[in-house]
Amino acid sequence: MTSQRDGRAGRTGLSRRDLLRSAAAVAGLGLGAGLAGCSTPVLSGLTTGTDKPDSVDYWNLFGGGDGVRMAQMLEGFRTANPGVDLSAVTLAWGNPYYTKLSLATVGDKPPEVAVAHLTRMKSMVRSGLLQELRPEDLARHGITPDKFTPATWEAGLVDGKAYAIPLDTHPFVMFYNTEVCEKAGLLDSGGALTPLDSPEKFTDAMARARKVTGAFGGVVAINSEPSTPWRIFQSLYSQLGGQMLADEGRRVVLDDAKATRVLTFLQSLTAGGLFPAGVDYQGSIALFAEQKAGFYFQGEWEISTFQTVGLPFSMTLFPNLFGGERYAVQADSHTLVLPRQPDDDPARLDRSLLFVRSMLDQSRVWTEGGHVPSWRPFLESAEYRAMTPQSNYAAAAEGAAYDPEGWYSGSGSNFETVTGSGVSTVLGGQQSPAAALAQIRDKLTALATTASPI
Amino acid sequence: MSTGTATRARPVPPVPAPPSSRGARSGLPAFGFLAPFLILYLAFIIGPALYGLVMSFFNTSLVKPGLSGFAGLDNYAEALRSPDFWSSLWHTVWFTILTTPPLILLAFLFALLADRVARGRWFFRLAFFAPFILPSAVVALIWIFIYTPVIGLAEVTLGKIGITAPVWLGSETWAMPSLAITTIWWTLGFNFILYLAGLQEVPRELYEAAAMDGAGPWQQVRRITIPMLARTTTLVAVLQVIASLKVFDQMYLMTQGGPNFATRSILQYVYDEGFTNFRVGYAAAVSTLFFLIVLAVSAVWFTLVRRQEREV
């Protein structure tokens, strides 16, 4: 600062200190760019769309264990197709990803293939951002509807047309500590968990697990991440057959009686001390990993976390507390989509579909991360059935309750934030079920009556 | 930062540069040298700001090219009617109220103490300034760990001395104060350094004279230090208010605006509407409204500084 204000230094030209300082600044910029280098959206944005023959640009949002396995699958594709120049970009999960994908497509610089959640994909279709996948094109690569779990394939259709190839279903599941459950007398002679398919059995199991852990029976993330409260609510509410939205999100059809029943039950778990009333995502993982809770409720993707810490655990379907004959559980699917290209190029389409098919063929690798494969050739193989605990909850795909349709709905959306925040106040004991429902209805109505930006 | 600034900043006689530098000839080269900055500034600050202002009058969507339909003042009307707009604006103001006074008072107090330390002053400077250089993501991770219920550092430590800790980030009442504590720890160093520099500019003779006249330490602080630091305090206060009003990172990273929207700041509301709901036109209107508020705060600052300069 001194030298800039000092008139004399200004006239004698650059001082040595200034020079050093600017050199440091330049180095800093270089370092920043270098760090960002592992996923340079800027670079890929600039390079995508330049007519590189034989190239496939692929965007995804996988971090953690999924990221590692995806990298392994990409390597598999490269080895099998040395003629195709695959460049993959990993972006931050959630809104940053969808924002960039939308803007790149609107700006005519889309990647050839991208990952999208099934519940976000439909908004993209309605915005005209995705290519329709014509049956004849898919058939050339052996991709036909009958090779997918029917529920998953149908959930992805928009007006009867396909725009996305489902890679998996990732349901909300129940993790349980096998040692805790054994001490609590919850395992049968074969080591399987006794069914907890009623509110009474469930509550009793949590109470018994709490006696063993000395802290809590089960744990579910409540704070900082509204999606998880939404997931547990949606699972139970769908078991009762409840619906949230209708007319593509323009109408709120929240069923007060059913929702109240679910919320009252959820509140009884934390009020009775069976579940902690205020714990965030990381905290919920920590409590289960440190054996302070016998049960943990989350999407199956956390499997790698607990495998890494070497916890004695297993996983199974989220229990059917209210459904009776009907099973339902909150779920979403990762799908592969082909963003709209500025020009039609049959060769590029085939290259892209070749890549999609390769991902499907490597479903085994993907399944290790806990996801239920939707590719039936693998799903129905003996190899999959031998995979435990992954195959324990395969039935969840058929009972998948996806987020309702609406421009403001889907994975990581404001719909999930609004409903999840309401549910979290009930779990945390800050609001009564009735007050929370009124709040959810108000906020959803505000969204439903807003003109769609799509 | 250094003591040199004070002694060297103003000894130059008021004949600054040769008169020729004011001639018309130098205008062009000056622009030439400014061009790299000006072009970037126009392209990345002024341009987008104006485009944002234009967008705020349209129903612009993130997933559609162009501005879409003209909305007139509808976006502004919707914002002013929206309870979410007002509640998030209040959260930002509440955060500013919680953070500004401690960040000024504590920074002054610590600077005063550090200034008195005879040996190892570098250590205290470093200790208070170190958190400030951490990126927000690191700060968030450290404090999420500290605030973790049941097994977190804060709850376990308080438990040992018999105090039942609140659910720091999980309770609607405590989440904002918790974020404020994090922020104070994180950014105190900046104000601390400003005060320390200010303290070193206060002439030692004043204290000597005061001591000879029988003034105690407290009187010296009250009658010499505080008045002499008035300009620093104005600067610190205004920079702090503006920084606090612009809060986003801590909430986005630590609570995502929760629990139950209790810590959603106005900037996160803009983010939620613009990027999550694709309604960039509406988001632009909200940020324009917020811009006007920050502008008003800055205007107050300018009047204050002007008045002070006239008094000097």
Boltz contact constraints between the chains, C-beta under 6 A:
constraints:
  - contact:
      token1: [A, 2]
      token2: [B, 4]
      max_distance: 6.0
  - contact:
      token1: [A, 2]
      token2: [B, 5]
      max_distance: 6.0
  - contact:
      token1: [A, 5]
      token2: [B, 9]
      max_distance: 6.0
  - contact:
      token1: [A, 7]
      token2: [B, 12]
      max_distance: 6.0
  - contact:
      token1: [A, 7]
      token2: [B, 16]
      max_distance: 6.0
  - contact:
      token1: [A, 95]
      token2: [B, 275]
      max_distance: 6.0
  - contact:
      token1: [A, 95]
      token2: [B, 276]
      max_distance: 6.0
  - contact:
      token1: [A, 99]
      token2: [B, 275]
      max_distance: 6.0
  - contact:
      token1: [A, 102]
      token2: [B, 63]
      max_distance: 6.0
  - contact:
      token1: [A, 106]
      token2: [B, 65]
      max_distance: 6.0
  - contact:
      token1: [A, 127]
      token2: [B, 63]
      max_distance: 6.0
  - contact:
      token1: [A, 223]
      token2: [B, 169]
      max_distance: 6.0
  - contact:
      token1: [A, 223]
      token2: [B, 170]
      max_distance: 6.0
  - contact:
      token1: [A, 223]
      token2: [B, 259]
      max_distance: 6.0
  - contact:
      token1: [A, 224]
      token2: [B, 255]
      max_distance: 6.0
  - contact:
      token1: [A, 224]
      token2: [B, 256]
      max_distance: 6.0
  - contact:
      token1: [A, 224]
      token2: [B, 258]
      max_distance: 6.0
  - contact:
      token1: [A, 278]
      token2: [B, 149]
      max_distance: 6.0
  - contact:
      token1: [A, 278]
      token2: [B, 167]
      max_distance: 6.0
  - contact:
      token1: [A, 278]
      token2: [B, 170]
      max_distance: 6.0
  - contact:
      token1: [A, 279]
      token2: [B, 149]
      max_distance: 6.0
  - contact:
      token1: [A, 283]
      token2: [B, 148]
      max_distance: 6.0
  - contact:
      token1: [A, 283]
      token2: [B, 149]
      max_distance: 6.0
  - contact:
      token1: [A, 408]
      token2: [B, 277]
      max_distance: 6.0
  - contact:
      token1: [A, 414]
      token2: [B, 276]
      max_distance: 6.0
  - contact:
      token1: [A, 414]
      token2: [B, 277]
      max_distance: 6.0
  - contact:
      token1: [A, 421]
      token2: [B, 258]
      max_distance: 6.0
  - contact:
      token1: [A, 421]
      token2: [B, 260]
      max_distance: 6.0
  - contact:
      token1: [A, 421]
      token2: [B, 261]
      max_distance: 6.0
  - contact:
      token1: [A, 424]
      token2: [B, 259]
      max_distance: 6.0
  - contact:
      token1: [A, 425]
      token2: [B, 260]
      max_distance: 6.0
  - contact:
      token1: [A, 453]
      token2: [B, 61]
      max_distance: 6.0
  - contact:
      token1: [A, 453]
      token2: [B, 278]
      max_distance: 6.0
  - contact:
      token1: [A, 453]
      token2: [B, 279]
      max_distance: 6.0
